[in-house]
Amino acid sequence: MIAFPSAGETLLGSLDEAPGASGLLIVSGGNEVRAGAHRGMAELAAAIAEAGFPVFRFDRRGVGDSSGENGGYESARDDLIAAITAFRAAAPKVERLIGFGNCDGASALLLHAPERFDRLLLGNPWTIEAASDLPPPAAIRARYAERLRDPASWARLLKGKVDLGKLASGLGRLAKARSQQLSKLEAKLFAALGAHLDARLLLADGDATAQAFADAARRAGWRGGVTRIATASHSFARPEDKAALRDWMLGGLAPS
Protein backbone atom coordinates (compact mmCIF):
# COMPACT_ATOMS: atom_id res chain seq x y z
CA MET A 1 0.00 0.00 0.00
CA ILE A 2 1.04 3.59 -0.64
CA ALA A 3 -0.04 6.32 1.80
CA PHE A 4 -0.32 9.92 0.59
CA PRO A 5 -1.86 13.16 1.88
CA SER A 6 -5.01 14.91 0.66
CA ALA A 7 -6.65 17.94 2.29
CA GLY A 8 -5.21 17.08 5.71
CA GLU A 9 -6.17 13.41 5.56
CA THR A 10 -4.26 10.25 4.64
CA LEU A 11 -5.32 8.25 1.60
CA LEU A 12 -4.25 4.71 0.75
CA GLY A 13 -3.49 3.49 -2.74
CA SER A 14 -2.24 0.36 -4.48
CA LEU A 15 0.26 0.18 -7.33
CA ASP A 16 0.39 -2.74 -9.77
CA GLU A 17 3.88 -2.28 -11.19
CA ALA A 18 4.83 -2.70 -14.85
CA PRO A 19 7.54 -1.26 -17.11
CA GLY A 20 5.33 0.66 -19.56
CA ALA A 21 5.42 4.43 -20.08
CA SER A 22 1.61 4.63 -20.25
CA GLY A 23 0.03 4.39 -16.79
CA LEU A 24 -3.57 3.83 -15.76
CA LEU A 25 -5.19 5.56 -12.78
CA ILE A 26 -8.46 3.93 -11.69
CA VAL A 27 -11.13 5.97 -9.89
CA SER A 28 -13.62 3.79 -8.01
CA GLY A 29 -17.33 4.44 -8.45
CA GLY A 30 -19.87 4.92 -5.68
CA ASN A 31 -18.49 4.06 -2.25
CA GLU A 32 -16.52 1.09 -3.50
CA VAL A 33 -13.04 0.54 -2.13
CA ARG A 34 -10.17 0.47 -4.57
CA ALA A 35 -10.53 -3.28 -5.08
CA GLY A 36 -13.91 -2.65 -6.73
CA ALA A 37 -17.08 -4.75 -6.64
CA HIS A 38 -16.16 -8.39 -5.92
CA ARG A 39 -12.48 -7.36 -6.38
CA GLY A 40 -13.24 -6.51 -10.00
CA MET A 41 -10.90 -3.51 -10.16
CA ALA A 42 -8.08 -5.39 -8.44
CA GLU A 43 -8.38 -8.21 -10.97
CA LEU A 44 -8.57 -5.73 -13.84
CA ALA A 45 -5.49 -3.87 -12.58
CA ALA A 46 -3.53 -7.12 -12.36
CA ALA A 47 -4.48 -8.01 -15.95
CA ILE A 48 -3.56 -4.54 -17.23
CA ALA A 49 -0.20 -4.62 -15.39
CA GLU A 50 0.52 -8.07 -16.78
CA ALA A 51 0.11 -6.54 -20.25
CA GLY A 52 2.86 -4.02 -19.38
CA PHE A 53 0.99 -0.96 -18.06
CA PRO A 54 1.40 0.24 -14.44
CA VAL A 55 -1.90 0.78 -12.61
CA PHE A 56 -2.71 2.89 -9.55
CA ARG A 57 -5.91 2.55 -7.50
CA PHE A 58 -6.87 4.49 -4.38
CA ASP A 59 -9.57 5.01 -1.75
CA ARG A 60 -10.87 8.56 -1.56
CA ARG A 61 -11.44 10.27 1.79
CA GLY A 62 -13.76 8.36 4.10
CA VAL A 63 -13.76 5.21 1.97
CA GLY A 64 -11.95 1.94 2.67
CA ASP A 65 -8.52 2.48 4.23
CA SER A 66 -8.49 6.27 3.81
CA SER A 67 -9.20 8.69 6.66
CA GLY A 68 -11.57 11.63 6.63
CA GLU A 69 -15.21 12.21 5.76
CA ASN A 70 -16.75 10.75 2.62
CA GLY A 71 -18.14 13.67 0.62
CA GLY A 72 -18.98 11.68 -2.51
CA TYR A 73 -17.64 12.02 -6.01
CA GLU A 74 -18.58 15.69 -6.31
CA SER A 75 -16.03 16.68 -3.64
CA ALA A 76 -13.25 14.35 -4.80
CA ARG A 77 -11.08 16.88 -6.67
CA ASP A 78 -8.35 17.15 -4.01
CA ASP A 79 -8.21 13.36 -3.70
CA LEU A 80 -7.95 12.83 -7.44
CA ILE A 81 -5.13 15.36 -7.85
CA ALA A 82 -3.32 13.89 -4.83
CA ALA A 83 -3.62 10.41 -6.35
CA ILE A 84 -2.13 11.63 -9.63
CA THR A 85 0.83 13.09 -7.72
CA ALA A 86 1.30 9.88 -5.72
CA PHE A 87 1.10 7.72 -8.86
CA ARG A 88 3.71 9.78 -10.68
CA ALA A 89 6.02 9.67 -7.65
CA ALA A 90 5.66 5.90 -7.32
CA ALA A 91 6.01 5.24 -11.06
CA PRO A 92 8.35 7.97 -12.38
CA LYS A 93 8.72 6.29 -15.77
CA VAL A 94 5.08 7.00 -16.61
CA GLU A 95 4.98 9.63 -19.35
CA ARG A 96 1.40 9.22 -20.54
CA LEU A 97 -1.45 9.21 -18.01
CA ILE A 98 -4.76 7.46 -18.71
CA GLY A 99 -7.75 7.77 -16.38
CA PHE A 100 -10.48 5.17 -15.99
CA GLY A 101 -13.66 5.33 -13.96
CA ASN A 102 -17.01 3.60 -13.94
CA CYS A 103 -20.28 5.26 -12.89
CA ASP A 104 -19.57 8.35 -10.75
CA GLY A 105 -15.86 7.52 -10.95
CA ALA A 106 -16.14 8.43 -14.64
CA SER A 107 -18.03 11.59 -13.74
CA ALA A 108 -15.39 12.53 -11.16
CA LEU A 109 -12.70 12.33 -13.85
CA LEU A 110 -14.72 14.65 -16.09
CA LEU A 111 -15.67 17.13 -13.38
CA HIS A 112 -12.40 17.53 -11.52
CA ALA A 113 -9.22 17.12 -13.55
CA PRO A 114 -9.79 15.98 -17.15
CA GLU A 115 -6.96 18.18 -18.42
CA ARG A 116 -4.40 16.19 -16.40
CA PHE A 117 -5.02 13.02 -18.42
CA ASP A 118 -3.83 12.25 -21.92
CA ARG A 119 -6.85 10.00 -22.42
CA LEU A 120 -10.02 9.27 -20.49
CA LEU A 121 -11.69 5.85 -20.49
CA LEU A 122 -15.20 6.30 -19.12
CA GLY A 123 -17.65 3.52 -18.27
CA ASN A 124 -21.37 4.20 -17.73
CA PRO A 125 -20.89 7.82 -16.55
CA TRP A 126 -23.30 8.98 -13.85
CA THR A 127 -25.56 11.80 -15.10
CA ILE A 128 -28.53 11.50 -12.71
CA GLU A 129 -28.92 14.58 -10.55
CA ALA A 130 -32.34 14.42 -8.93
CA ALA A 131 -33.45 11.70 -6.54
CA SER A 132 -36.61 9.86 -7.61
CA ASP A 133 -38.58 6.74 -6.79
CA LEU A 134 -38.64 5.96 -10.51
CA PRO A 135 -35.72 4.84 -12.71
CA PRO A 136 -34.26 7.36 -15.21
CA PRO A 137 -36.64 8.10 -18.14
CA ALA A 138 -34.31 6.38 -20.61
CA ALA A 139 -34.41 3.21 -18.53
CA ILE A 140 -38.21 3.38 -18.30
CA ARG A 141 -38.41 3.79 -22.07
CA ALA A 142 -36.15 0.79 -22.67
CA ARG A 143 -38.16 -1.33 -20.23
CA TYR A 144 -41.47 -0.39 -21.84
CA ALA A 145 -40.11 -1.15 -25.31
CA GLU A 146 -39.03 -4.59 -24.11
CA ARG A 147 -42.41 -5.30 -22.52
CA LEU A 148 -44.34 -4.19 -25.61
CA ARG A 149 -42.57 -6.96 -27.50
CA ASP A 150 -43.59 -9.53 -24.87
CA PRO A 151 -47.08 -11.09 -25.31
CA ALA A 152 -47.11 -11.97 -21.61
CA SER A 153 -47.10 -8.25 -20.73
CA TRP A 154 -50.23 -7.66 -22.82
CA ALA A 155 -51.92 -10.60 -21.09
CA ARG A 156 -51.12 -9.15 -17.66
CA LEU A 157 -52.56 -5.77 -18.73
CA LEU A 158 -55.80 -7.34 -20.00
CA LYS A 159 -56.16 -9.33 -16.76
CA GLY A 160 -55.80 -6.17 -14.65
CA LYS A 161 -52.47 -7.21 -13.14
CA VAL A 162 -50.66 -4.01 -14.11
CA ASP A 163 -50.45 -1.03 -11.71
CA LEU A 164 -52.10 1.60 -13.91
CA GLY A 165 -51.14 4.44 -11.58
CA LYS A 166 -47.45 3.54 -11.81
CA LEU A 167 -47.79 3.07 -15.57
CA ALA A 168 -49.35 6.54 -15.96
CA SER A 169 -46.63 8.07 -13.77
CA GLY A 170 -43.90 6.50 -15.87
CA LEU A 171 -45.50 7.54 -19.17
CA GLY A 172 -45.98 11.08 -17.88
CA ARG A 173 -42.34 11.30 -16.91
CA LEU A 174 -41.32 10.02 -20.33
CA ALA A 175 -43.39 12.65 -22.11
CA LYS A 176 -41.86 15.41 -19.99
CA ALA A 177 -38.28 14.12 -20.25
CA ARG A 178 -38.17 13.62 -24.02
CA SER A 179 -37.44 17.30 -24.68
CA GLN A 180 -36.08 18.15 -21.23
CA GLN A 181 -33.16 20.55 -21.05
CA LEU A 182 -29.85 19.35 -19.68
CA SER A 183 -29.49 19.42 -15.91
CA LYS A 184 -26.57 21.34 -14.39
CA LEU A 185 -24.67 18.09 -13.89
CA GLU A 186 -25.31 16.93 -17.46
CA ALA A 187 -24.25 20.31 -18.86
CA LYS A 188 -20.98 20.19 -16.91
CA LEU A 189 -20.21 16.64 -17.98
CA PHE A 190 -20.84 17.23 -21.68
CA ALA A 191 -18.92 20.51 -21.62
CA ALA A 192 -15.94 18.58 -20.23
CA LEU A 193 -16.41 15.81 -22.81
CA GLY A 194 -16.51 18.37 -25.61
CA ALA A 195 -13.35 20.05 -24.34
CA HIS A 196 -11.26 16.90 -23.90
CA LEU A 197 -9.41 15.82 -27.02
CA ASP A 198 -9.38 12.10 -26.26
CA ALA A 199 -12.25 10.64 -24.24
CA ARG A 200 -13.65 7.17 -24.95
CA LEU A 201 -16.94 5.78 -23.65
CA LEU A 202 -18.03 2.26 -22.78
CA LEU A 203 -21.73 1.62 -22.12
CA ALA A 204 -23.51 -1.50 -20.86
CA ASP A 205 -26.61 -1.60 -23.07
CA GLY A 206 -28.99 -2.92 -20.42
CA ASP A 207 -27.77 -0.74 -17.54
CA ALA A 208 -30.05 2.10 -16.39
CA THR A 209 -27.10 4.46 -15.73
CA ALA A 210 -25.73 3.86 -19.23
CA GLN A 211 -29.19 4.39 -20.72
CA ALA A 212 -29.51 7.69 -18.85
CA PHE A 213 -26.13 8.79 -20.21
CA ALA A 214 -27.11 7.88 -23.78
CA ASP A 215 -30.33 9.86 -23.42
CA ALA A 216 -28.46 12.89 -22.06
CA ALA A 217 -25.97 12.59 -24.95
CA ARG A 218 -28.88 12.74 -27.39
CA ARG A 219 -30.27 15.87 -25.73
CA ALA A 220 -26.79 17.43 -25.59
CA GLY A 221 -26.13 16.68 -29.26
CA TRP A 222 -22.93 14.88 -28.28
CA ARG A 223 -21.75 12.34 -30.84
CA GLY A 224 -18.42 11.15 -29.50
CA GLY A 225 -17.05 7.65 -29.80
CA VAL A 226 -18.98 5.01 -27.82
CA THR A 227 -18.39 1.27 -27.50
CA ARG A 228 -21.34 -0.81 -26.31
CA ILE A 229 -21.41 -4.17 -24.54
CA ALA A 230 -24.59 -6.27 -24.63
CA THR A 231 -25.00 -6.65 -20.88
CA ALA A 232 -27.14 -5.33 -18.05
CA SER A 233 -24.23 -5.55 -15.60
CA HIS A 234 -23.32 -2.06 -14.43
CA SER A 235 -19.95 -3.26 -13.12
CA PHE A 236 -19.22 -5.62 -16.06
CA ALA A 237 -19.34 -8.54 -13.64
CA ARG A 238 -19.91 -11.53 -15.94
CA PRO A 239 -16.76 -13.28 -17.23
CA GLU A 240 -17.49 -12.24 -20.81
CA ASP A 241 -18.13 -8.66 -19.68
CA LYS A 242 -14.85 -8.58 -17.77
CA ALA A 243 -13.02 -9.82 -20.86
CA ALA A 244 -14.68 -7.18 -23.05
CA LEU A 245 -13.83 -4.45 -20.52
CA ARG A 246 -10.20 -5.59 -20.33
CA ASP A 247 -9.82 -5.69 -24.13
CA TRP A 248 -11.42 -2.25 -24.51
CA MET A 249 -9.10 -0.79 -21.89
CA LEU A 250 -5.99 -2.36 -23.40
CA GLY A 251 -6.98 -0.79 -26.71
CA GLY A 252 -7.38 2.55 -24.93
CA LEU A 253 -3.96 2.27 -23.31
CA ALA A 254 -2.22 1.73 -26.63
CA PRO A 255 -0.90 4.92 -28.27
CA SER A 256 -2.87 6.11 -31.29
C-alpha positions in Angstrom: 0.0 0.0 0.0 1.0 3.6 -0.6 0.0 6.3 1.8 -0.3 9.9 0.6 -1.9 13.2 1.9 -5.0 14.9 0.7 -6.6 17.9 2.3 -5.2 17.1 5.7 -6.2 13.4 5.6 -4.3 10.3 4.6 -5.3 8.2 1.6 -4.3 4.7 0.8 -3.5 3.5 -2.7 -2.2 0.4 -4.5 0.3 0.2 -7.3 0.4 -2.7 -9.8 3.9 -2.3 -11.2 4.8 -2.7 -14.8 7.5 -1.3 -17.1 5.3 0.7 -19.6 5.4 4.4 -20.1 1.6 4.6 -20.2 0.0 4.4 -16.8 -3.6 3.8 -15.8 -5.2 5.6 -12.8 -8.5 3.9 -11.7 -11.1 6.0 -9.9 -13.6 3.8 -8.0 -17.3 4.4 -8.5 -19.9 4.9 -5.7 -18.5 4.1 -2.2 -16.5 1.1 -3.5 -13.0 0.5 -2.1 -10.2 0.5 -4.6 -10.5 -3.3 -5.1 -13.9 -2.7 -6.7 -17.1 -4.8 -6.6 -16.2 -8.4 -5.9 -12.5 -7.4 -6.4 -13.2 -6.5 -10.0 -10.9 -3.5 -10.2 -8.1 -5.4 -8.4 -8.4 -8.2 -11.0 -8.6 -5.7 -13.8 -5.5 -3.9 -12.6 -3.5 -7.1 -12.4 -4.5 -8.0 -16.0 -3.6 -4.5 -17.2 -0.2 -4.6 -15.4 0.5 -8.1 -16.8 0.1 -6.5 -20.2 2.9 -4.0 -19.4 1.0 -1.0 -18.1 1.4 0.2 -14.4 -1.9 0.8 -12.6 -2.7 2.9 -9.5 -5.9 2.5 -7.5 -6.9 4.5 -4.4 -9.6 5.0 -1.7 -10.9 8.6 -1.6 -11.4 10.3 1.8 -13.8 8.4 4.1 -13.8 5.2 2.0 -11.9 1.9 2.7 -8.5 2.5 4.2 -8.5 6.3 3.8 -9.2 8.7 6.7 -11.6 11.6 6.6 -15.2 12.2 5.8 -16.8 10.8 2.6 -18.1 13.7 0.6 -19.0 11.7 -2.5 -17.6 12.0 -6.0 -18.6 15.7 -6.3 -16.0 16.7 -3.6 -13.3 14.4 -4.8 -11.1 16.9 -6.7 -8.4 17.1 -4.0 -8.2 13.4 -3.7 -7.9 12.8 -7.4 -5.1 15.4 -7.8 -3.3 13.9 -4.8 -3.6 10.4 -6.3 -2.1 11.6 -9.6 0.8 13.1 -7.7 1.3 9.9 -5.7 1.1 7.7 -8.9 3.7 9.8 -10.7 6.0 9.7 -7.7 5.7 5.9 -7.3 6.0 5.2 -11.1 8.4 8.0 -12.4 8.7 6.3 -15.8 5.1 7.0 -16.6 5.0 9.6 -19.4 1.4 9.2 -20.5 -1.4 9.2 -18.0 -4.8 7.5 -18.7 -7.7 7.8 -16.4 -10.5 5.2 -16.0 -13.7 5.3 -14.0 -17.0 3.6 -13.9 -20.3 5.3 -12.9 -19.6 8.4 -10.7 -15.9 7.5 -11.0 -16.1 8.4 -14.6 -18.0 11.6 -13.7 -15.4 12.5 -11.2 -12.7 12.3 -13.9 -14.7 14.7 -16.1 -15.7 17.1 -13.4 -12.4 17.5 -11.5 -9.2 17.1 -13.6 -9.8 16.0 -17.1 -7.0 18.2 -18.4 -4.4 16.2 -16.4 -5.0 13.0 -18.4 -3.8 12.2 -21.9 -6.8 10.0 -22.4 -10.0 9.3 -20.5 -11.7 5.9 -20.5 -15.2 6.3 -19.1 -17.7 3.5 -18.3 -21.4 4.2 -17.7 -20.9 7.8 -16.5 -23.3 9.0 -13.8 -25.6 11.8 -15.1 -28.5 11.5 -12.7 -28.9 14.6 -10.5 -32.3 14.4 -8.9 -33.5 11.7 -6.5 -36.6 9.9 -7.6 -38.6 6.7 -6.8 -38.6 6.0 -10.5 -35.7 4.8 -12.7 -34.3 7.4 -15.2 -36.6 8.1 -18.1 -34.3 6.4 -20.6 -34.4 3.2 -18.5 -38.2 3.4 -18.3 -38.4 3.8 -22.1 -36.1 0.8 -22.7 -38.2 -1.3 -20.2 -41.5 -0.4 -21.8 -40.1 -1.1 -25.3 -39.0 -4.6 -24.1 -42.4 -5.3 -22.5 -44.3 -4.2 -25.6 -42.6 -7.0 -27.5 -43.6 -9.5 -24.9 -47.1 -11.1 -25.3 -47.1 -12.0 -21.6 -47.1 -8.2 -20.7 -50.2 -7.7 -22.8 -51.9 -10.6 -21.1 -51.1 -9.1 -17.7 -52.6 -5.8 -18.7 -55.8 -7.3 -20.0 -56.2 -9.3 -16.8 -55.8 -6.2 -14.7 -52.5 -7.2 -13.1 -50.7 -4.0 -14.1 -50.4 -1.0 -11.7 -52.1 1.6 -13.9 -51.1 4.4 -11.6 -47.5 3.5 -11.8 -47.8 3.1 -15.6 -49.4 6.5 -16.0 -46.6 8.1 -13.8 -43.9 6.5 -15.9 -45.5 7.5 -19.2 -46.0 11.1 -17.9 -42.3 11.3 -16.9 -41.3 10.0 -20.3 -43.4 12.6 -22.1 -41.9 15.4 -20.0 -38.3 14.1 -20.3 -38.2 13.6 -24.0 -37.4 17.3 -24.7 -36.1 18.2 -21.2 -33.2 20.5 -21.0 -29.9 19.3 -19.7 -29.5 19.4 -15.9 -26.6 21.3 -14.4 -24.7 18.1 -13.9 -25.3 16.9 -17.5 -24.3 20.3 -18.9 -21.0 20.2 -16.9 -20.2 16.6 -18.0 -20.8 17.2 -21.7 -18.9 20.5 -21.6 -15.9 18.6 -20.2 -16.4 15.8 -22.8 -16.5 18.4 -25.6 -13.3 20.1 -24.3 -11.3 16.9 -23.9 -9.4 15.8 -27.0 -9.4 12.1 -26.3 -12.2 10.6 -24.2 -13.7 7.2 -24.9 -16.9 5.8 -23.7 -18.0 2.3 -22.8 -21.7 1.6 -22.1 -23.5 -1.5 -20.9 -26.6 -1.6 -23.1 -29.0 -2.9 -20.4 -27.8 -0.7 -17.5 -30.0 2.1 -16.4 -27.1 4.5 -15.7 -25.7 3.9 -19.2 -29.2 4.4 -20.7 -29.5 7.7 -18.9 -26.1 8.8 -20.2 -27.1 7.9 -23.8 -30.3 9.9 -23.4 -28.5 12.9 -22.1 -26.0 12.6 -25.0 -28.9 12.7 -27.4 -30.3 15.9 -25.7 -26.8 17.4 -25.6 -26.1 16.7 -29.3 -22.9 14.9 -28.3 -21.7 12.3 -30.8 -18.4 11.1 -29.5 -17.1 7.7 -29.8 -19.0 5.0 -27.8 -18.4 1.3 -27.5 -21.3 -0.8 -26.3 -21.4 -4.2 -24.5 -24.6 -6.3 -24.6 -25.0 -6.7 -20.9 -27.1 -5.3 -18.0 -24.2 -5.6 -15.6 -23.3 -2.1 -14.4 -20.0 -3.3 -13.1 -19.2 -5.6 -16.1 -19.3 -8.5 -13.6 -19.9 -11.5 -15.9 -16.8 -13.3 -17.2 -17.5 -12.2 -20.8 -18.1 -8.7 -19.7 -14.8 -8.6 -17.8 -13.0 -9.8 -20.9 -14.7 -7.2 -23.0 -13.8 -4.4 -20.5 -10.2 -5.6 -20.3 -9.8 -5.7 -24.1 -11.4 -2.3 -24.5 -9.1 -0.8 -21.9 -6.0 -2.4 -23.4 -7.0 -0.8 -26.7 -7.4 2.5 -24.9 -4.0 2.3 -23.3 -2.2 1.7 -26.6 -0.9 4.9 -28.3 -2.9 6.1 -31.3 
